[in-house]
């Protein structure tokens, strides 16, 4: 099953790339009327990004 993935990465100087957060959201392309659809998976990925960023902002 295909997966839409939201991720936040940090690239510190001279240290490569560090994965901070990543969350998968699956969808069912062969049966477009069945949930979750690609659109629903994309919206879920956006909601996850907003949730994660809001939690992180609480620490700032």
mmCIF file of the N, C-alpha and C atoms, coordinates in Angstrom:
data_MODEL
# 
_entry.id   MODEL 
# 
loop_
_atom_site.group_PDB 
_atom_site.id 
_atom_site.type_symbol 
_atom_site.label_atom_id 
_atom_site.label_alt_id 
_atom_site.label_comp_id 
_atom_site.label_asym_id 
_atom_site.label_entity_id 
_atom_site.label_seq_id 
_atom_site.pdbx_PDB_ins_code 
_atom_site.Cartn_x 
_atom_site.Cartn_y 
_atom_site.Cartn_z 
_atom_site.occupancy 
_atom_site.B_iso_or_equiv 
_atom_site.pdbx_formal_charge 
_atom_site.auth_seq_id 
_atom_site.auth_comp_id 
_atom_site.auth_asym_id 
_atom_site.auth_atom_id 
_atom_site.pdbx_PDB_model_num 
ATOM 1   N N  . UNK A 1 1  ? 0.854   -1.182 0.000  1.00 0.00 ? 1  UNK A N  1 
ATOM 2   C CA . UNK A 1 1  ? 0.000   0.000  0.000  1.00 0.00 ? 1  UNK A CA 1 
ATOM 3   C C  . UNK A 1 1  ? 0.894   1.237  0.000  1.00 0.00 ? 1  UNK A C  1 
ATOM 4   N N  . UNK A 1 2  ? 0.618   2.212  -0.877 1.00 0.00 ? 2  UNK A N  1 
ATOM 5   C CA . UNK A 1 2  ? 1.435   3.431  -0.929 1.00 0.00 ? 2  UNK A CA 1 
ATOM 6   C C  . UNK A 1 2  ? 1.372   4.208  0.379  1.00 0.00 ? 2  UNK A C  1 
ATOM 7   N N  . UNK A 1 3  ? 2.422   4.951  0.599  1.00 0.00 ? 3  UNK A N  1 
ATOM 8   C CA . UNK A 1 3  ? 2.520   5.716  1.841  1.00 0.00 ? 3  UNK A CA 1 
ATOM 9   C C  . UNK A 1 3  ? 2.886   7.159  1.522  1.00 0.00 ? 3  UNK A C  1 
ATOM 10  N N  . UNK A 1 4  ? 2.137   8.079  2.093  1.00 0.00 ? 4  UNK A N  1 
ATOM 11  C CA . UNK A 1 4  ? 2.469   9.500  2.063  1.00 0.00 ? 4  UNK A CA 1 
ATOM 12  C C  . UNK A 1 4  ? 3.222   9.735  3.364  1.00 0.00 ? 4  UNK A C  1 
ATOM 13  N N  . UNK A 1 5  ? 4.372   10.377 3.313  1.00 0.00 ? 5  UNK A N  1 
ATOM 14  C CA . UNK A 1 5  ? 5.150   10.550 4.536  1.00 0.00 ? 5  UNK A CA 1 
ATOM 15  C C  . UNK A 1 5  ? 5.479   12.019 4.752  1.00 0.00 ? 5  UNK A C  1 
ATOM 16  N N  . UNK A 1 6  ? 5.249   12.457 5.981  1.00 0.00 ? 6  UNK A N  1 
ATOM 17  C CA . UNK A 1 6  ? 5.655   13.793 6.384  1.00 0.00 ? 6  UNK A CA 1 
ATOM 18  C C  . UNK A 1 6  ? 6.949   13.655 7.169  1.00 0.00 ? 6  UNK A C  1 
ATOM 19  N N  . UNK A 1 7  ? 7.917   14.506 6.925  1.00 0.00 ? 7  UNK A N  1 
ATOM 20  C CA . UNK A 1 7  ? 9.155   14.435 7.685  1.00 0.00 ? 7  UNK A CA 1 
ATOM 21  C C  . UNK A 1 7  ? 9.769   15.802 7.893  1.00 0.00 ? 7  UNK A C  1 
ATOM 22  N N  . UNK A 1 8  ? 10.447  15.952 9.015  1.00 0.00 ? 8  UNK A N  1 
ATOM 23  C CA . UNK A 1 8  ? 11.227  17.157 9.296  1.00 0.00 ? 8  UNK A CA 1 
ATOM 24  C C  . UNK A 1 8  ? 12.668  16.706 9.493  1.00 0.00 ? 8  UNK A C  1 
ATOM 25  N N  . UNK A 1 9  ? 13.573  17.373 8.789  1.00 0.00 ? 9  UNK A N  1 
ATOM 26  C CA . UNK A 1 9  ? 14.986  17.030 8.858  1.00 0.00 ? 9  UNK A CA 1 
ATOM 27  C C  . UNK A 1 9  ? 15.788  18.268 9.215  1.00 0.00 ? 9  UNK A C  1 
ATOM 28  N N  . UNK A 1 10 ? 16.886  18.042 9.910  1.00 0.00 ? 10 UNK A N  1 
ATOM 29  C CA . UNK A 1 10 ? 17.785  19.129 10.305 1.00 0.00 ? 10 UNK A CA 1 
ATOM 30  C C  . UNK A 1 10 ? 19.155  18.835 9.720  1.00 0.00 ? 10 UNK A C  1 
ATOM 31  N N  . UNK A 1 11 ? 19.772  19.856 9.112  1.00 0.00 ? 11 UNK A N  1 
ATOM 32  C CA . UNK A 1 11 ? 21.090  19.682 8.515  1.00 0.00 ? 11 UNK A CA 1 
ATOM 33  C C  . UNK A 1 11 ? 22.080  20.617 9.206  1.00 0.00 ? 11 UNK A C  1 
ATOM 34  N N  . UNK A 1 12 ? 22.631  20.158 10.364 1.00 0.00 ? 12 UNK A N  1 
ATOM 35  C CA . UNK A 1 12 ? 23.602  21.007 11.058 1.00 0.00 ? 12 UNK A CA 1 
ATOM 36  C C  . UNK A 1 12 ? 24.886  21.128 10.240 1.00 0.00 ? 12 UNK A C  1 
ATOM 37  N N  . UNK A 1 13 ? 25.609  22.223 10.408 1.00 0.00 ? 13 UNK A N  1 
ATOM 38  C CA . UNK A 1 13 ? 26.862  22.402 9.670  1.00 0.00 ? 13 UNK A CA 1 
ATOM 39  C C  . UNK A 1 13 ? 27.834  21.246 9.927  1.00 0.00 ? 13 UNK A C  1 
ATOM 40  N N  . UNK A 1 14 ? 28.387  20.702 8.858  1.00 0.00 ? 14 UNK A N  1 
ATOM 41  C CA . UNK A 1 14 ? 29.413  19.647 8.935  1.00 0.00 ? 14 UNK A CA 1 
ATOM 42  C C  . UNK A 1 14 ? 28.953  18.386 9.665  1.00 0.00 ? 14 UNK A C  1 
ATOM 43  N N  . UNK A 1 15 ? 27.628  18.100 9.669  1.00 0.00 ? 15 UNK A N  1 
ATOM 44  C CA . UNK A 1 15 ? 27.173  16.910 10.401 1.00 0.00 ? 15 UNK A CA 1 
ATOM 45  C C  . UNK A 1 15 ? 26.167  16.070 9.619  1.00 0.00 ? 15 UNK A C  1 
ATOM 46  N N  . UNK A 1 16 ? 26.003  16.334 8.323  1.00 0.00 ? 16 UNK A N  1 
ATOM 47  C CA . UNK A 1 16 ? 25.059  15.541 7.550  1.00 0.00 ? 16 UNK A CA 1 
ATOM 48  C C  . UNK A 1 16 ? 23.622  15.967 7.799  1.00 0.00 ? 16 UNK A C  1 
ATOM 49  N N  . UNK A 1 17 ? 22.705  14.998 7.721  1.00 0.00 ? 17 UNK A N  1 
ATOM 50  C CA . UNK A 1 17 ? 21.274  15.277 7.897  1.00 0.00 ? 17 UNK A CA 1 
ATOM 51  C C  . UNK A 1 17 ? 20.738  14.428 9.042  1.00 0.00 ? 17 UNK A C  1 
ATOM 52  N N  . UNK A 1 18 ? 19.969  15.044 9.924  1.00 0.00 ? 18 UNK A N  1 
ATOM 53  C CA . UNK A 1 18 ? 19.387  14.354 11.072 1.00 0.00 ? 18 UNK A CA 1 
ATOM 54  C C  . UNK A 1 18 ? 17.869  14.345 10.914 1.00 0.00 ? 18 UNK A C  1 
ATOM 55  N N  . UNK A 1 19 ? 17.265  13.150 10.990 1.00 0.00 ? 19 UNK A N  1 
ATOM 56  C CA . UNK A 1 19 ? 15.809  13.077 10.929 1.00 0.00 ? 19 UNK A CA 1 
ATOM 57  C C  . UNK A 1 19 ? 15.252  13.453 12.302 1.00 0.00 ? 19 UNK A C  1 
ATOM 58  N N  . UNK A 1 20 ? 14.398  14.460 12.336 1.00 0.00 ? 20 UNK A N  1 
ATOM 59  C CA . UNK A 1 20 ? 13.808  14.932 13.584 1.00 0.00 ? 20 UNK A CA 1 
ATOM 60  C C  . UNK A 1 20 ? 12.479  14.227 13.837 1.00 0.00 ? 20 UNK A C  1 
ATOM 61  N N  . UNK A 1 21 ? 11.659  14.108 12.790 1.00 0.00 ? 21 UNK A N  1 
ATOM 62  C CA . UNK A 1 21 ? 10.326  13.517 12.935 1.00 0.00 ? 21 UNK A CA 1 
ATOM 63  C C  . UNK A 1 21 ? 9.873   12.996 11.584 1.00 0.00 ? 21 UNK A C  1 
ATOM 64  N N  . UNK A 1 22 ? 9.190   11.866 11.582 1.00 0.00 ? 22 UNK A N  1 
ATOM 65  C CA . UNK A 1 22 ? 8.667   11.298 10.352 1.00 0.00 ? 22 UNK A CA 1 
ATOM 66  C C  . UNK A 1 22 ? 7.419   10.496 10.691 1.00 0.00 ? 22 UNK A C  1 
ATOM 67  N N  . UNK A 1 23 ? 6.358   10.652 9.887  1.00 0.00 ? 23 UNK A N  1 
ATOM 68  C CA . UNK A 1 23 ? 5.114   9.939  10.148 1.00 0.00 ? 23 UNK A CA 1 
ATOM 69  C C  . UNK A 1 23 ? 4.477   9.493  8.832  1.00 0.00 ? 23 UNK A C  1 
ATOM 70  N N  . UNK A 1 24 ? 4.180   8.186  8.675  1.00 0.00 ? 24 UNK A N  1 
ATOM 71  C CA . UNK A 1 24 ? 3.572   7.682  7.449  1.00 0.00 ? 24 UNK A CA 1 
ATOM 72  C C  . UNK A 1 24 ? 2.046   7.789  7.477  1.00 0.00 ? 24 UNK A C  1 
ATOM 73  N N  . UNK A 1 25 ? 1.463   7.951  6.298  1.00 0.00 ? 25 UNK A N  1 
ATOM 74  C CA . UNK A 1 25 ? 0.005   7.982  6.142  1.00 0.00 ? 25 UNK A CA 1 
ATOM 75  C C  . UNK A 1 25 ? -0.324  7.197  4.883  1.00 0.00 ? 25 UNK A C  1 
ATOM 76  N N  . UNK A 1 26 ? -0.897  5.987  5.023  1.00 0.00 ? 26 UNK A N  1 
ATOM 77  C CA . UNK A 1 26 ? -1.172  5.120  3.885  1.00 0.00 ? 26 UNK A CA 1 
ATOM 78  C C  . UNK A 1 26 ? -2.450  5.517  3.164  1.00 0.00 ? 26 UNK A C  1 
ATOM 79  N N  . UNK A 1 27 ? -2.530  5.151  1.868  1.00 0.00 ? 27 UNK A N  1 
ATOM 80  C CA . UNK A 1 27 ? -3.764  5.341  1.117  1.00 0.00 ? 27 UNK A CA 1 
ATOM 81  C C  . UNK A 1 27 ? -3.964  4.173  0.168  1.00 0.00 ? 27 UNK A C  1 
ATOM 82  N N  . UNK A 1 28 ? -5.175  4.063  -0.401 1.00 0.00 ? 28 UNK A N  1 
ATOM 83  C CA . UNK A 1 28 ? -5.574  2.927  -1.226 1.00 0.00 ? 28 UNK A CA 1 
ATOM 84  C C  . UNK A 1 28 ? -5.869  3.377  -2.662 1.00 0.00 ? 28 UNK A C  1 
ATOM 85  N N  . UNK A 1 29 ? -4.869  3.392  -3.560 1.00 0.00 ? 29 UNK A N  1 
ATOM 86  C CA . UNK A 1 29 ? -5.084  3.922  -4.901 1.00 0.00 ? 29 UNK A CA 1 
ATOM 87  C C  . UNK A 1 29 ? -5.945  3.025  -5.799 1.00 0.00 ? 29 UNK A C  1 
ATOM 88  N N  . UNK A 1 30 ? -5.998  1.726  -5.548 1.00 0.00 ? 30 UNK A N  1 
ATOM 89  C CA . UNK A 1 30 ? -6.771  0.825  -6.417 1.00 0.00 ? 30 UNK A CA 1 
ATOM 90  C C  . UNK A 1 30 ? -8.270  0.938  -6.173 1.00 0.00 ? 30 UNK A C  1 
ATOM 91  N N  . UNK A 1 31 ? -8.646  1.434  -5.016 1.00 0.00 ? 31 UNK A N  1 
ATOM 92  C CA . UNK A 1 31 ? -10.058 1.627  -4.689 1.00 0.00 ? 31 UNK A CA 1 
ATOM 93  C C  . UNK A 1 31 ? -10.221 3.065  -4.198 1.00 0.00 ? 31 UNK A C  1 
ATOM 94  N N  . UNK A 1 32 ? -10.281 4.019  -5.143 1.00 0.00 ? 32 UNK A N  1 
ATOM 95  C CA . UNK A 1 32 ? -10.241 5.432  -4.765 1.00 0.00 ? 32 UNK A CA 1 
ATOM 96  C C  . UNK A 1 32 ? -11.375 5.901  -3.864 1.00 0.00 ? 32 UNK A C  1 
ATOM 97  N N  . UNK A 1 33 ? -12.479 5.161  -3.790 1.00 0.00 ? 33 UNK A N  1 
ATOM 98  C CA . UNK A 1 33 ? -13.579 5.591  -2.927 1.00 0.00 ? 33 UNK A CA 1 
ATOM 99  C C  . UNK A 1 33 ? -13.397 5.083  -1.494 1.00 0.00 ? 33 UNK A C  1 
ATOM 100 N N  . UNK A 1 34 ? -12.420 4.186  -1.310 1.00 0.00 ? 34 UNK A N  1 
ATOM 101 C CA . UNK A 1 34 ? -12.190 3.620  0.021  1.00 0.00 ? 34 UNK A CA 1 
ATOM 102 C C  . UNK A 1 34 ? -11.227 4.501  0.817  1.00 0.00 ? 34 UNK A C  1 
ATOM 103 N N  . UNK A 1 35 ? -11.490 4.692  2.098  1.00 0.00 ? 35 UNK A N  1 
ATOM 104 C CA . UNK A 1 35 ? -10.601 5.492  2.949  1.00 0.00 ? 35 UNK A CA 1 
ATOM 105 C C  . UNK A 1 35 ? -9.436  4.639  3.421  1.00 0.00 ? 35 UNK A C  1 
ATOM 106 N N  . UNK A 1 36 ? -8.270  5.197  3.628  1.00 0.00 ? 36 UNK A N  1 
ATOM 107 C CA . UNK A 1 36 ? -7.962  6.584  3.300  1.00 0.00 ? 36 UNK A CA 1 
ATOM 108 C C  . UNK A 1 36 ? -7.599  6.729  1.815  1.00 0.00 ? 36 UNK A C  1 
ATOM 109 N N  . UNK A 1 37 ? -8.049  7.791  1.207  1.00 0.00 ? 37 UNK A N  1 
ATOM 110 C CA . UNK A 1 37 ? -7.678  8.094  -0.167 1.00 0.00 ? 37 UNK A CA 1 
ATOM 111 C C  . UNK A 1 37 ? -6.348  8.850  -0.153 1.00 0.00 ? 37 UNK A C  1 
ATOM 112 N N  . UNK A 1 38 ? -5.773  9.095  -1.314 1.00 0.00 ? 38 UNK A N  1 
ATOM 113 C CA . UNK A 1 38 ? -4.521  9.849  -1.395 1.00 0.00 ? 38 UNK A CA 1 
ATOM 114 C C  . UNK A 1 38 ? -4.719  11.255 -0.818 1.00 0.00 ? 38 UNK A C  1 
ATOM 115 N N  . UNK A 1 39 ? -5.867  11.868 -1.115 1.00 0.00 ? 39 UNK A N  1 
ATOM 116 C CA . UNK A 1 39 ? -6.160  13.212 -0.585 1.00 0.00 ? 39 UNK A CA 1 
ATOM 117 C C  . UNK A 1 39 ? -6.249  13.173 0.939  1.00 0.00 ? 39 UNK A C  1 
ATOM 118 N N  . UNK A 1 40 ? -6.927  12.163 1.483  1.00 0.00 ? 40 UNK A N  1 
ATOM 119 C CA . UNK A 1 40 ? -7.044  12.052 2.942  1.00 0.00 ? 40 UNK A CA 1 
ATOM 120 C C  . UNK A 1 40 ? -5.682  11.810 3.577  1.00 0.00 ? 40 UNK A C  1 
ATOM 121 N N  . UNK A 1 41 ? -4.830  11.007 2.916  1.00 0.00 ? 41 UNK A N  1 
ATOM 122 C CA . UNK A 1 41 ? -3.492  10.749 3.440  1.00 0.00 ? 41 UNK A CA 1 
ATOM 123 C C  . UNK A 1 41 ? -2.663  12.029 3.430  1.00 0.00 ? 41 UNK A C  1 
ATOM 124 N N  . UNK A 1 42 ? -2.788  12.818 2.354  1.00 0.00 ? 42 UNK A N  1 
ATOM 125 C CA . UNK A 1 42 ? -2.059  14.083 2.282  1.00 0.00 ? 42 UNK A CA 1 
ATOM 126 C C  . UNK A 1 42 ? -2.531  15.031 3.383  1.00 0.00 ? 42 UNK A C  1 
ATOM 127 N N  . UNK A 1 43 ? -3.858  15.129 3.572  1.00 0.00 ? 43 UNK A N  1 
ATOM 128 C CA . UNK A 1 43 ? -4.397  15.985 4.623  1.00 0.00 ? 43 UNK A CA 1 
ATOM 129 C C  . UNK A 1 43 ? -3.958  15.507 6.006  1.00 0.00 ? 43 UNK A C  1 
ATOM 130 N N  . UNK A 1 44 ? -3.873  14.185 6.197  1.00 0.00 ? 44 UNK A N  1 
ATOM 131 C CA . UNK A 1 44 ? -3.403  13.644 7.478  1.00 0.00 ? 44 UNK A CA 1 
ATOM 132 C C  . UNK A 1 44 ? -1.937  13.989 7.696  1.00 0.00 ? 44 UNK A C  1 
ATOM 133 N N  . UNK A 1 45 ? -1.132  13.967 6.615  1.00 0.00 ? 45 UNK A N  1 
ATOM 134 C CA . UNK A 1 45 ? 0.283   14.327 6.733  1.00 0.00 ? 45 UNK A CA 1 
ATOM 135 C C  . UNK A 1 45 ? 0.418   15.802 7.107  1.00 0.00 ? 45 UNK A C  1 
ATOM 136 N N  . UNK A 1 46 ? -0.407  16.657 6.521  1.00 0.00 ? 46 UNK A N  1 
ATOM 137 C CA . UNK A 1 46 ? -0.377  18.090 6.861  1.00 0.00 ? 46 UNK A CA 1 
ATOM 138 C C  . UNK A 1 46 ? -0.791  18.291 8.320  1.00 0.00 ? 46 UNK A C  1 
ATOM 139 N N  . UNK A 1 47 ? -1.846  17.590 8.746  1.00 0.00 ? 47 UNK A N  1 
ATOM 140 C CA . UNK A 1 47 ? -2.301  17.699 10.143 1.00 0.00 ? 47 UNK A CA 1 
ATOM 141 C C  . UNK A 1 47 ? -1.202  17.241 11.095 1.00 0.00 ? 47 UNK A C  1 
ATOM 142 N N  . UNK A 1 48 ? -0.471  16.177 10.729 1.00 0.00 ? 48 UNK A N  1 
ATOM 143 C CA . UNK A 1 48 ? 0.630   15.681 11.565 1.00 0.00 ? 48 UNK A CA 1 
ATOM 144 C C  . UNK A 1 48 ? 1.740   16.724 11.634 1.00 0.00 ? 48 UNK A C  1 
ATOM 145 N N  . UNK A 1 49 ? 2.050   17.363 10.516 1.00 0.00 ? 49 UNK A N  1 
ATOM 146 C CA . UNK A 1 49 ? 3.080   18.404 10.502 1.00 0.00 ? 49 UNK A CA 1 
ATOM 147 C C  . UNK A 1 49 ? 2.683   19.556 11.414 1.00 0.00 ? 49 UNK A C  1 
ATOM 148 N N  . UNK A 1 50 ? 1.419   19.977 11.305 1.00 0.00 ? 50 UNK A N  1 
ATOM 149 C CA . UNK A 1 50 ? 0.951   21.074 12.148 1.00 0.00 ? 50 UNK A CA 1 
ATOM 150 C C  . UNK A 1 50 ? 0.998   20.693 13.624 1.00 0.00 ? 50 UNK A C  1 
ATOM 151 N N  . UNK A 1 51 ? 0.576   19.457 13.948 1.00 0.00 ? 51 UNK A N  1 
ATOM 152 C CA . UNK A 1 51 ? 0.592   18.991 15.338 1.00 0.00 ? 51 UNK A CA 1 
ATOM 153 C C  . UNK A 1 51 ? 2.024   18.973 15.871 1.00 0.00 ? 51 UNK A C  1 
ATOM 154 N N  . UNK A 1 52 ? 2.944   18.409 15.094 1.00 0.00 ? 52 UNK A N  1 
ATOM 155 C CA . UNK A 1 52 ? 4.331   18.310 15.527 1.00 0.00 ? 52 UNK A CA 1 
ATOM 156 C C  . UNK A 1 52 ? 4.946   19.695 15.732 1.00 0.00 ? 52 UNK A C  1 
ATOM 157 N N  . UNK A 1 53 ? 4.721   20.593 14.772 1.00 0.00 ? 53 UNK A N  1 
ATOM 158 C CA . UNK A 1 53 ? 5.299   21.924 14.888 1.00 0.00 ? 53 UNK A CA 1 
ATOM 159 C C  . UNK A 1 53 ? 4.712   22.698 16.058 1.00 0.00 ? 53 UNK A C  1 
ATOM 160 N N  . UNK A 1 54 ? 3.424   22.507 16.344 1.00 0.00 ? 54 UNK A N  1 
ATOM 161 C CA . UNK A 1 54 ? 2.804   23.184 17.493 1.00 0.00 ? 54 UNK A CA 1 
ATOM 162 C C  . UNK A 1 54 ? 3.420   22.687 18.799 1.00 0.00 ? 54 UNK A C  1 
ATOM 163 N N  . UNK A 1 55 ? 3.622   21.380 18.901 1.00 0.00 ? 55 UNK A N  1 
ATOM 164 C CA . UNK A 1 55 ? 4.254   20.820 20.106 1.00 0.00 ? 55 UNK A CA 1 
ATOM 165 C C  . UNK A 1 55 ? 5.650   21.365 20.268 1.00 0.00 ? 55 UNK A C  1 
ATOM 166 N N  . UNK A 1 56 ? 6.408   21.432 19.161 1.00 0.00 ? 56 UNK A N  1 
ATOM 167 C CA . UNK A 1 56 ? 7.774   21.949 19.216 1.00 0.00 ? 56 UNK A CA 1 
ATOM 168 C C  . UNK A 1 56 ? 7.786   23.431 19.617 1.00 0.00 ? 56 UNK A C  1 
ATOM 169 N N  . UNK A 1 57 ? 6.811   24.198 19.145 1.00 0.00 ? 57 UNK A N  1 
ATOM 170 C CA . UNK A 1 57 ? 6.765   25.622 19.481 1.00 0.00 ? 57 UNK A CA 1 
ATOM 171 C C  . UNK A 1 57 ? 6.501   25.836 20.974 1.00 0.00 ? 57 UNK A C  1 
ATOM 172 N N  . UNK A 1 58 ? 5.859   24.873 21.608 1.00 0.00 ? 58 UNK A N  1 
ATOM 173 C CA . UNK A 1 58 ? 5.603   24.984 23.052 1.00 0.00 ? 58 UNK A CA 1 
ATOM 174 C C  . UNK A 1 58 ? 6.903   24.960 23.858 1.00 0.00 ? 58 UNK A C  1 
ATOM 175 N N  . UNK A 1 59 ? 7.984   24.426 23.258 1.00 0.00 ? 59 UNK A N  1 
ATOM 176 C CA . UNK A 1 59 ? 9.274   24.368 23.940 1.00 0.00 ? 59 UNK A CA 1 
ATOM 177 C C  . UNK A 1 59 ? 10.123  25.599 23.700 1.00 0.00 ? 59 UNK A C  1 
ATOM 178 N N  . UNK A 1 60 ? 9.712   26.452 22.767 1.00 0.00 ? 60 UNK A N  1 
ATOM 179 C CA . UNK A 1 60 ? 10.519  27.636 22.416 1.00 0.00 ? 60 UNK A CA 1 
ATOM 180 C C  . UNK A 1 60 ? 10.248  28.772 23.372 1.00 0.00 ? 60 UNK A C  1 
# 
